[in-house]
């Protein structure tokens, strides 16, 4: 659900509940409409605050993801240098292993 729909949703839900309560209690129409207006205004403001909080949390999450991505990319660059060293170690180990295989073949 997109955050832009939160204030209208909260407002309409509160207005529906207020209207149903007014009908069930058989409240005078003028009094019910005044209550409904107050409920609509209050819950619209509450919905706007909720929307702003959600936007702030989303922005913080995006910043955290970008920060983690930047950290991962810098780690990858550091690993690239160490992987060259690892590659050299692996190559020397392979040479030693192939040398021992040749020695075994020559012994046979």
Phi and psi in radians as a Rosetta constraint file:
Dihedral C 1 N 2 CA 2 C 2 CIRCULARHARMONIC -1.283 0.35
Dihedral N 2 CA 2 C 2 N 3 CIRCULARHARMONIC 2.483 0.35
Dihedral C 2 N 3 CA 3 C 3 CIRCULARHARMONIC -1.189 0.35
Dihedral N 3 CA 3 C 3 N 4 CIRCULARHARMONIC -0.322 0.35
Dihedral C 3 N 4 CA 4 C 4 CIRCULARHARMONIC -1.231 0.35
Dihedral N 4 CA 4 C 4 N 5 CIRCULARHARMONIC -0.286 0.35
Dihedral C 4 N 5 CA 5 C 5 CIRCULARHARMONIC -1.598 0.35
Dihedral N 5 CA 5 C 5 N 6 CIRCULARHARMONIC -0.029 0.35
Dihedral C 5 N 6 CA 6 C 6 CIRCULARHARMONIC -1.160 0.35
Dihedral N 6 CA 6 C 6 N 7 CIRCULARHARMONIC -0.895 0.35
Dihedral C 6 N 7 CA 7 C 7 CIRCULARHARMONIC -1.026 0.35
Dihedral N 7 CA 7 C 7 N 8 CIRCULARHARMONIC -0.800 0.35
Dihedral C 7 N 8 CA 8 C 8 CIRCULARHARMONIC -1.133 0.35
Dihedral N 8 CA 8 C 8 N 9 CIRCULARHARMONIC -0.652 0.35
Dihedral C 8 N 9 CA 9 C 9 CIRCULARHARMONIC -1.114 0.35
Dihedral N 9 CA 9 C 9 N 10 CIRCULARHARMONIC -0.842 0.35
Dihedral C 9 N 10 CA 10 C 10 CIRCULARHARMONIC -1.085 0.35
Dihedral N 10 CA 10 C 10 N 11 CIRCULARHARMONIC -0.737 0.35
Dihedral C 10 N 11 CA 11 C 11 CIRCULARHARMONIC -1.121 0.35
Dihedral N 11 CA 11 C 11 N 12 CIRCULARHARMONIC -0.829 0.35
Dihedral C 11 N 12 CA 12 C 12 CIRCULARHARMONIC -1.155 0.35
Dihedral N 12 CA 12 C 12 N 13 CIRCULARHARMONIC -0.661 0.35
Dihedral C 12 N 13 CA 13 C 13 CIRCULARHARMONIC -1.113 0.35
Dihedral N 13 CA 13 C 13 N 14 CIRCULARHARMONIC -0.809 0.35
Dihedral C 13 N 14 CA 14 C 14 CIRCULARHARMONIC -1.131 0.35
Dihedral N 14 CA 14 C 14 N 15 CIRCULARHARMONIC -0.686 0.35
Dihedral C 14 N 15 CA 15 C 15 CIRCULARHARMONIC -1.137 0.35
Dihedral N 15 CA 15 C 15 N 16 CIRCULARHARMONIC -0.700 0.35
Dihedral C 15 N 16 CA 16 C 16 CIRCULARHARMONIC -1.123 0.35
Dihedral N 16 CA 16 C 16 N 17 CIRCULARHARMONIC -0.769 0.35
Dihedral C 16 N 17 CA 17 C 17 CIRCULARHARMONIC -1.119 0.35
Dihedral N 17 CA 17 C 17 N 18 CIRCULARHARMONIC -0.747 0.35
Dihedral C 17 N 18 CA 18 C 18 CIRCULARHARMONIC -1.099 0.35
Dihedral N 18 CA 18 C 18 N 19 CIRCULARHARMONIC -0.729 0.35
Dihedral C 18 N 19 CA 19 C 19 CIRCULARHARMONIC -1.135 0.35
Dihedral N 19 CA 19 C 19 N 20 CIRCULARHARMONIC -0.756 0.35
Dihedral C 19 N 20 CA 20 C 20 CIRCULARHARMONIC -1.099 0.35
Dihedral N 20 CA 20 C 20 N 21 CIRCULARHARMONIC -0.747 0.35
Dihedral C 20 N 21 CA 21 C 21 CIRCULARHARMONIC -1.106 0.35
Dihedral N 21 CA 21 C 21 N 22 CIRCULARHARMONIC -0.695 0.35
Dihedral C 21 N 22 CA 22 C 22 CIRCULARHARMONIC -1.140 0.35
Dihedral N 22 CA 22 C 22 N 23 CIRCULARHARMONIC -0.675 0.35
Dihedral C 22 N 23 CA 23 C 23 CIRCULARHARMONIC -1.187 0.35
Dihedral N 23 CA 23 C 23 N 24 CIRCULARHARMONIC -0.770 0.35
Dihedral C 23 N 24 CA 24 C 24 CIRCULARHARMONIC -1.123 0.35
Dihedral N 24 CA 24 C 24 N 25 CIRCULARHARMONIC -0.697 0.35
Dihedral C 24 N 25 CA 25 C 25 CIRCULARHARMONIC -1.415 0.35
Dihedral N 25 CA 25 C 25 N 26 CIRCULARHARMONIC -0.094 0.35
Dihedral C 25 N 26 CA 26 C 26 CIRCULARHARMONIC 0.969 0.35
Dihedral N 26 CA 26 C 26 N 27 CIRCULARHARMONIC 0.851 0.35
Dihedral C 26 N 27 CA 27 C 27 CIRCULARHARMONIC -1.289 0.35
Dihedral N 27 CA 27 C 27 N 28 CIRCULARHARMONIC 2.577 0.35
Dihedral C 27 N 28 CA 28 C 28 CIRCULARHARMONIC -1.003 0.35
Dihedral N 28 CA 28 C 28 N 29 CIRCULARHARMONIC 2.503 0.35
Dihedral C 28 N 29 CA 29 C 29 CIRCULARHARMONIC -1.057 0.35
Dihedral N 29 CA 29 C 29 N 30 CIRCULARHARMONIC -0.768 0.35
Dihedral C 29 N 30 CA 30 C 30 CIRCULARHARMONIC -1.094 0.35
Dihedral N 30 CA 30 C 30 N 31 CIRCULARHARMONIC -0.805 0.35
Dihedral C 30 N 31 CA 31 C 31 CIRCULARHARMONIC -1.126 0.35
Dihedral N 31 CA 31 C 31 N 32 CIRCULARHARMONIC -0.701 0.35
Dihedral C 31 N 32 CA 32 C 32 CIRCULARHARMONIC -1.124 0.35
Dihedral N 32 CA 32 C 32 N 33 CIRCULARHARMONIC -0.692 0.35
Dihedral C 32 N 33 CA 33 C 33 CIRCULARHARMONIC -1.208 0.35
Dihedral N 33 CA 33 C 33 N 34 CIRCULARHARMONIC -0.643 0.35
Dihedral C 33 N 34 CA 34 C 34 CIRCULARHARMONIC -1.128 0.35
Dihedral N 34 CA 34 C 34 N 35 CIRCULARHARMONIC -0.773 0.35
Dihedral C 34 N 35 CA 35 C 35 CIRCULARHARMONIC -1.073 0.35
Dihedral N 35 CA 35 C 35 N 36 CIRCULARHARMONIC -0.729 0.35
Dihedral C 35 N 36 CA 36 C 36 CIRCULARHARMONIC -1.093 0.35
Dihedral N 36 CA 36 C 36 N 37 CIRCULARHARMONIC -0.740 0.35
Dihedral C 36 N 37 CA 37 C 37 CIRCULARHARMONIC -1.084 0.35
Dihedral N 37 CA 37 C 37 N 38 CIRCULARHARMONIC -0.782 0.35
Dihedral C 37 N 38 CA 38 C 38 CIRCULARHARMONIC -1.098 0.35
Dihedral N 38 CA 38 C 38 N 39 CIRCULARHARMONIC -0.771 0.35
Dihedral C 38 N 39 CA 39 C 39 CIRCULARHARMONIC -1.077 0.35
Dihedral N 39 CA 39 C 39 N 40 CIRCULARHARMONIC -0.748 0.35
Dihedral C 39 N 40 CA 40 C 40 CIRCULARHARMONIC -1.084 0.35
Dihedral N 40 CA 40 C 40 N 41 CIRCULARHARMONIC -0.794 0.35
Dihedral C 40 N 41 CA 41 C 41 CIRCULARHARMONIC -1.130 0.35
Dihedral N 41 CA 41 C 41 N 42 CIRCULARHARMONIC -0.840 0.35
Dihedral C 41 N 42 CA 42 C 42 CIRCULARHARMONIC -1.096 0.35
Dihedral N 42 CA 42 C 42 N 43 CIRCULARHARMONIC -0.806 0.35
Dihedral C 42 N 43 CA 43 C 43 CIRCULARHARMONIC -1.325 0.35
Dihedral N 43 CA 43 C 43 N 44 CIRCULARHARMONIC -0.390 0.35
Dihedral C 43 N 44 CA 44 C 44 CIRCULARHARMONIC -1.177 0.35
Dihedral N 44 CA 44 C 44 N 45 CIRCULARHARMONIC -0.742 0.35
Dihedral C 44 N 45 CA 45 C 45 CIRCULARHARMONIC -1.105 0.35
Dihedral N 45 CA 45 C 45 N 46 CIRCULARHARMONIC -0.758 0.35
Dihedral C 45 N 46 CA 46 C 46 CIRCULARHARMONIC -1.058 0.35
Dihedral N 46 CA 46 C 46 N 47 CIRCULARHARMONIC -0.733 0.35
Dihedral C 46 N 47 CA 47 C 47 CIRCULARHARMONIC -1.109 0.35
Dihedral N 47 CA 47 C 47 N 48 CIRCULARHARMONIC -0.669 0.35
Dihedral C 47 N 48 CA 48 C 48 CIRCULARHARMONIC -1.132 0.35
Dihedral N 48 CA 48 C 48 N 49 CIRCULARHARMONIC -0.727 0.35
Dihedral C 48 N 49 CA 49 C 49 CIRCULARHARMONIC -1.085 0.35
Dihedral N 49 CA 49 C 49 N 50 CIRCULARHARMONIC -0.760 0.35
Dihedral C 49 N 50 CA 50 C 50 CIRCULARHARMONIC -1.074 0.35
Dihedral N 50 CA 50 C 50 N 51 CIRCULARHARMONIC -0.708 0.35
Dihedral C 50 N 51 CA 51 C 51 CIRCULARHARMONIC -1.101 0.35
Dihedral N 51 CA 51 C 51 N 52 CIRCULARHARMONIC -0.771 0.35
Dihedral C 51 N 52 CA 52 C 52 CIRCULARHARMONIC -1.125 0.35
Dihedral N 52 CA 52 C 52 N 53 CIRCULARHARMONIC -0.696 0.35
Dihedral C 52 N 53 CA 53 C 53 CIRCULARHARMONIC -1.111 0.35
Dihedral N 53 CA 53 C 53 N 54 CIRCULARHARMONIC -0.747 0.35
Dihedral C 53 N 54 CA 54 C 54 CIRCULARHARMONIC -1.112 0.35
Dihedral N 54 CA 54 C 54 N 55 CIRCULARHARMONIC -0.727 0.35
Dihedral C 54 N 55 CA 55 C 55 CIRCULARHARMONIC -1.097 0.35
Dihedral N 55 CA 55 C 55 N 56 CIRCULARHARMONIC -0.710 0.35
Dihedral C 55 N 56 CA 56 C 56 CIRCULARHARMONIC -1.128 0.35
Dihedral N 56 CA 56 C 56 N 57 CIRCULARHARMONIC -0.731 0.35
Dihedral C 56 N 57 CA 57 C 57 CIRCULARHARMONIC -1.132 0.35
Dihedral N 57 CA 57 C 57 N 58 CIRCULARHARMONIC -0.711 0.35
Dihedral C 57 N 58 CA 58 C 58 CIRCULARHARMONIC -1.116 0.35
Dihedral N 58 CA 58 C 58 N 59 CIRCULARHARMONIC -0.730 0.35
Dihedral C 58 N 59 CA 59 C 59 CIRCULARHARMONIC -1.109 0.35
Dihedral N 59 CA 59 C 59 N 60 CIRCULARHARMONIC -0.710 0.35
Dihedral C 59 N 60 CA 60 C 60 CIRCULARHARMONIC -1.115 0.35
Dihedral N 60 CA 60 C 60 N 61 CIRCULARHARMONIC -0.689 0.35
Dihedral C 60 N 61 CA 61 C 61 CIRCULARHARMONIC -1.143 0.35
Dihedral N 61 CA 61 C 61 N 62 CIRCULARHARMONIC -0.713 0.35
Dihedral C 61 N 62 CA 62 C 62 CIRCULARHARMONIC -1.125 0.35
Dihedral N 62 CA 62 C 62 N 63 CIRCULARHARMONIC -0.731 0.35
Dihedral C 62 N 63 CA 63 C 63 CIRCULARHARMONIC -1.105 0.35
Dihedral N 63 CA 63 C 63 N 64 CIRCULARHARMONIC -0.708 0.35
Dihedral C 63 N 64 CA 64 C 64 CIRCULARHARMONIC -1.108 0.35
Dihedral N 64 CA 64 C 64 N 65 CIRCULARHARMONIC -0.723 0.35
Dihedral C 64 N 65 CA 65 C 65 CIRCULARHARMONIC -1.135 0.35
Dihedral N 65 CA 65 C 65 N 66 CIRCULARHARMONIC -0.748 0.35
Dihedral C 65 N 66 CA 66 C 66 CIRCULARHARMONIC -1.104 0.35
Dihedral N 66 CA 66 C 66 N 67 CIRCULARHARMONIC -0.715 0.35
Dihedral C 66 N 67 CA 67 C 67 CIRCULARHARMONIC -1.109 0.35
Dihedral N 67 CA 67 C 67 N 68 CIRCULARHARMONIC -0.769 0.35
Dihedral C 67 N 68 CA 68 C 68 CIRCULARHARMONIC -1.128 0.35
Dihedral N 68 CA 68 C 68 N 69 CIRCULARHARMONIC -0.677 0.35
Dihedral C 68 N 69 CA 69 C 69 CIRCULARHARMONIC -1.128 0.35
Dihedral N 69 CA 69 C 69 N 70 CIRCULARHARMONIC -0.741 0.35
Dihedral C 69 N 70 CA 70 C 70 CIRCULARHARMONIC -1.124 0.35
Dihedral N 70 CA 70 C 70 N 71 CIRCULARHARMONIC -0.705 0.35
Dihedral C 70 N 71 CA 71 C 71 CIRCULARHARMONIC -1.113 0.35
Dihedral N 71 CA 71 C 71 N 72 CIRCULARHARMONIC -0.724 0.35
Dihedral C 71 N 72 CA 72 C 72 CIRCULARHARMONIC -1.135 0.35
Dihedral N 72 CA 72 C 72 N 73 CIRCULARHARMONIC -0.689 0.35
Dihedral C 72 N 73 CA 73 C 73 CIRCULARHARMONIC -1.198 0.35
Dihedral N 73 CA 73 C 73 N 74 CIRCULARHARMONIC -0.627 0.35
Dihedral C 73 N 74 CA 74 C 74 CIRCULARHARMONIC -1.232 0.35
Dihedral N 74 CA 74 C 74 N 75 CIRCULARHARMONIC -0.597 0.35
Dihedral C 74 N 75 CA 75 C 75 CIRCULARHARMONIC -1.140 0.35
Dihedral N 75 CA 75 C 75 N 76 CIRCULARHARMONIC -0.671 0.35
Dihedral C 75 N 76 CA 76 C 76 CIRCULARHARMONIC -1.127 0.35
Dihedral N 76 CA 76 C 76 N 77 CIRCULARHARMONIC -0.691 0.35
Dihedral C 76 N 77 CA 77 C 77 CIRCULARHARMONIC -1.118 0.35
Dihedral N 77 CA 77 C 77 N 78 CIRCULARHARMONIC -0.715 0.35
Dihedral C 77 N 78 CA 78 C 78 CIRCULARHARMONIC -1.172 0.35
Dihedral N 78 CA 78 C 78 N 79 CIRCULARHARMONIC -0.645 0.35
Dihedral C 78 N 79 CA 79 C 79 CIRCULARHARMONIC -1.196 0.35
Dihedral N 79 CA 79 C 79 N 80 CIRCULARHARMONIC -0.521 0.35
Dihedral C 79 N 80 CA 80 C 80 CIRCULARHARMONIC -1.075 0.35
Dihedral N 80 CA 80 C 80 N 81 CIRCULARHARMONIC -0.698 0.35
Dihedral C 80 N 81 CA 81 C 81 CIRCULARHARMONIC -1.194 0.35
Dihedral N 81 CA 81 C 81 N 82 CIRCULARHARMONIC -0.732 0.35
Dihedral C 81 N 82 CA 82 C 82 CIRCULARHARMONIC -1.274 0.35
Dihedral N 82 CA 82 C 82 N 83 CIRCULARHARMONIC -0.482 0.35
Dihedral C 82 N 83 CA 83 C 83 CIRCULARHARMONIC -1.206 0.35
Dihedral N 83 CA 83 C 83 N 84 CIRCULARHARMONIC -0.498 0.35
Dihedral C 83 N 84 CA 84 C 84 CIRCULARHARMONIC -1.112 0.35
Dihedral N 84 CA 84 C 84 N 85 CIRCULARHARMONIC -0.735 0.35
Dihedral C 84 N 85 CA 85 C 85 CIRCULARHARMONIC -1.140 0.35
Dihedral N 85 CA 85 C 85 N 86 CIRCULARHARMONIC -0.718 0.35
Dihedral C 85 N 86 CA 86 C 86 CIRCULARHARMONIC -1.089 0.35
Dihedral N 86 CA 86 C 86 N 87 CIRCULARHARMONIC -0.687 0.35
Dihedral C 86 N 87 CA 87 C 87 CIRCULARHARMONIC -1.102 0.35
Dihedral N 87 CA 87 C 87 N 88 CIRCULARHARMONIC -0.689 0.35
Dihedral C 87 N 88 CA 88 C 88 CIRCULARHARMONIC -1.154 0.35
Dihedral N 88 CA 88 C 88 N 89 CIRCULARHARMONIC -0.716 0.35
Dihedral C 88 N 89 CA 89 C 89 CIRCULARHARMONIC -1.084 0.35
Dihedral N 89 CA 89 C 89 N 90 CIRCULARHARMONIC -0.754 0.35
Dihedral C 89 N 90 CA 90 C 90 CIRCULARHARMONIC -1.115 0.35
Dihedral N 90 CA 90 C 90 N 91 CIRCULARHARMONIC -0.703 0.35
Dihedral C 90 N 91 CA 91 C 91 CIRCULARHARMONIC -1.115 0.35
Dihedral N 91 CA 91 C 91 N 92 CIRCULARHARMONIC -0.727 0.35
Dihedral C 91 N 92 CA 92 C 92 CIRCULARHARMONIC -1.186 0.35
Dihedral N 92 CA 92 C 92 N 93 CIRCULARHARMONIC -0.625 0.35
Dihedral C 92 N 93 CA 93 C 93 CIRCULARHARMONIC -1.150 0.35
Dihedral N 93 CA 93 C 93 N 94 CIRCULARHARMONIC -0.674 0.35
Dihedral C 93 N 94 CA 94 C 94 CIRCULARHARMONIC -1.136 0.35
Dihedral N 94 CA 94 C 94 N 95 CIRCULARHARMONIC -0.680 0.35
Dihedral C 94 N 95 CA 95 C 95 CIRCULARHARMONIC -1.110 0.35
Dihedral N 95 CA 95 C 95 N 96 CIRCULARHARMONIC -0.742 0.35
Dihedral C 95 N 96 CA 96 C 96 CIRCULARHARMONIC -1.115 0.35
Dihedral N 96 CA 96 C 96 N 97 CIRCULARHARMONIC -0.730 0.35
Dihedral C 96 N 97 CA 97 C 97 CIRCULARHARMONIC -1.145 0.35
Dihedral N 97 CA 97 C 97 N 98 CIRCULARHARMONIC -0.728 0.35
Dihedral C 97 N 98 CA 98 C 98 CIRCULARHARMONIC -1.202 0.35
Dihedral N 98 CA 98 C 98 N 99 CIRCULARHARMONIC -0.578 0.35
Dihedral C 98 N 99 CA 99 C 99 CIRCULARHARMONIC -1.134 0.35
Dihedral N 99 CA 99 C 99 N 100 CIRCULARHARMONIC -0.699 0.35
Dihedral C 99 N 100 CA 100 C 100 CIRCULARHARMONIC -1.213 0.35
Dihedral N 100 CA 100 C 100 N 101 CIRCULARHARMONIC -0.600 0.35
Dihedral C 100 N 101 CA 101 C 101 CIRCULARHARMONIC -1.126 0.35
Dihedral N 101 CA 101 C 101 N 102 CIRCULARHARMONIC -0.710 0.35
Dihedral C 101 N 102 CA 102 C 102 CIRCULARHARMONIC -1.155 0.35
Dihedral N 102 CA 102 C 102 N 103 CIRCULARHARMONIC -0.647 0.35
Dihedral C 102 N 103 CA 103 C 103 CIRCULARHARMONIC -1.117 0.35
Dihedral N 103 CA 103 C 103 N 104 CIRCULARHARMONIC -0.700 0.35
Dihedral C 103 N 104 CA 104 C 104 CIRCULARHARMONIC -1.126 0.35
Dihedral N 104 CA 104 C 104 N 105 CIRCULARHARMONIC -0.696 0.35
Dihedral C 104 N 105 CA 105 C 105 CIRCULARHARMONIC -1.153 0.35
Dihedral N 105 CA 105 C 105 N 106 CIRCULARHARMONIC -0.694 0.35
Dihedral C 105 N 106 CA 106 C 106 CIRCULARHARMONIC -1.217 0.35
Dihedral N 106 CA 106 C 106 N 107 CIRCULARHARMONIC -0.526 0.35
Dihedral C 106 N 107 CA 107 C 107 CIRCULARHARMONIC -1.203 0.35
Dihedral N 107 CA 107 C 107 N 108 CIRCULARHARMONIC -0.503 0.35
